Amino acid sequence: MLPQSQQAALRFALKARSSRQNWDTLFERLALMFLPNRSGFTSERTDGEDLEDHLNSSAPALARRGLASAVSTMLRPAGRHWFRGSVKFHALNADASVRLWLDQVTQIMFDAMYDPRARMEPNLAMCDDDLVTFGNGCVRMGWDIRGSHLRFRTRSMTNTYYVVDASGQVVGLITFEMWTLRQLIERFGKDKLTKQMKRDLDQSNRENGMDKEYELVHIVVPVSDAKAMGMTVRKPWSSLWMSVTCKESLEAKGFDYFPYLTPRWDLSTGETYGRSPAMVALKDAQLLQAMTETVIDAGEKALNPPTWGYGDAISGLLDLSAGGFTPVEASFPGNQAPINPIQLGTLPREIFEFISVVEERIYSAFYRDILELPSARDKDLTATEINARLDQYMRQAAPVFSRIEHSYNAPLVETVYKILEMNGQLPQKPDMIQMAEEYSGEDAIEFEYESPIKTARDKAEAMKIFEGMQMLAGGAATMGEQAVMAVAENFNPDAFARGVGGMKLDLPEWLFTPMEEMIAMRQQRMQAAEAQMQADMIQKVAPGAAQLGKLVPEAAKAGLIDQGPDQALLPAPEGIPFEDIEGLAGEIL
């Protein structure tokens, strides 16, 4: 018998499933038209079933695939560090040790996420398909203790239900799944099986079968919801596994972080689930399937028309299917063919043009007109026109993906950071960051997200800075050398190198010389230059100083100069200090 708290949790989960009937009907229609392998919201599926047999056109599926690929490319560009760590207290980002630590953390996270054992890419690709089709997605994130690596698993929206807070944010999740007895033992162990499962296990061992299925529910809710149900939880999120079939609990634990990634495409006020581009294209997709079926049937009849011929009597109804034959009762005239085609008219050309229009509307619903870059057909464009077209493309494409970045990339990266930190995979934080966290009482680390659009924008800004400096230098050159130097004094070379190189061109921190080392190198260079200048000066004035050293005593003997008792004769040239030599040089020259 379940405790009262777990009974309340089970009722909560069953109510969440039963209250989504309208959404499930809509999701099923979307799946059948755009993503058949994700159907099953209101229908039963069998393994190996041909799920696309009802489709006559692949245009809706291709449009969905194109946008899903664009989501992956824009949010997680392959071969690039599409996120990087930063410190909320921006003054700390100027410290070289902090930046180096952030670069190390970013690289460790990147390597862990793209570890083949984690299977992040294929699971997020399935989530991308769900997102553009249903407007919602779900991916479970966790840590494999045995293999010491991240793990990702996409949950099907057919049995996944959101729990939202007062602000509409997803803070909990409920999933229903069918598990075999073998899977239950592998996941929970024999000791945690319910009484019914243990009895079935004894029977299955005798019958050599382990494939009996049980319906499980996994409920993950915030600690506040768990306590309201009467459960005792010591973690920020409660995790409860129960058997719906046996009405018994299997495991009750908790999480330090919300383990699910739940992106939503577009939200309407007051709704729990997101809406998708496929919903905009649904009517056109259904129209396209019906029109394509008609065209296929008409084309088949045109190539293999139904026929009629003379017979003794009419047998049955008219057969107007392709290749059908209808006998007609009449006397056979000698000059008439025995079998004649039934002309049903020709298919107008306008129907094909209308189909093309419908297909374009479907592609537009999936933003192909916005996401399409200038192509080969634009070969007559000038460089200025192409740059203007790219700028327009960036302005149009950015809002498409920025709407989901905060609910997709942000929780993905932040959760991965928490998982790796909890499992000791990250280097120790610098003292400055630890002090900042102790002072603020919160985690000081945040993340910035890159995309091809942002990269192109940053590079364009860097080019504008470079071109602007060139224009100013060119204008100054027409006014003389002093004007060039005056203009150059307005710019800070260090700010240019580190600001443009590090922030706009995204050059890694390890490429730059640490600030302290750079200052020391400059001091050494200045000291070396000063020493060289002194050596050059000595070499230049030494002959004159030597001659002066010979003339002074002779002039004193001749009474030409007055040398008092406190004034010694000039020392030998090689012993003259540099300051005196510099003064003498001024007098001589």
Buried (B, 14 or more C-beta within 10 A) or exposed (E): EBEEBBBBBBEBBBEBBEEBEEBBEBBBBBBBBBBBEBBBBBEEEEEEEEBEEEBBBEBBBBBBBBBBBBBBBBBBBEEEBBBBBBBBBEEBEEBBBBBBBBBBBBBBBBEBBEBEEBBBBEBBBBBBBBBBBBBBBBBBBBBEEEEEBBBBEBBBBBBBBBBBEEEBEBBBBBBBBEBBBBBBBEEBEEEBBBEBBEEBBEEBEEEEEBEBEBBBBBBBBBBEBBBEBEBEBEBEBBBBBBBBBBBBBBEBEBBEBBBBBBBBBBBEEEBBBBBBBBBBBBBBBBBBBEBBBBBEEBEEBEEEBBBBBBBEEEEEEEBEEBEBEBBEEEEEEEEEEEEEEBEEEEBEEEEEEBBEEBBBBBBBBBBBEBBEEBEEEEEEEEEEEBBEBBEEBBEBBBEBBBBBBEBBBBBBBBBBBBBBBEBEBBEEBBEBBEBBBEEEEEBBBEBEBBBBBBBBBBEBBBEEBEEEBEEBBEEBEEEEEEBBEEBEEEEEEEEBBBBBBBEBEBBBBEEBEBEEEBEEEEEEEEEEEEEEEEEEBBEEBBEBBEEBBEEBEEEBEEEEEEBEEEEEEBEEBEEBEEEEBBEBBEEEE
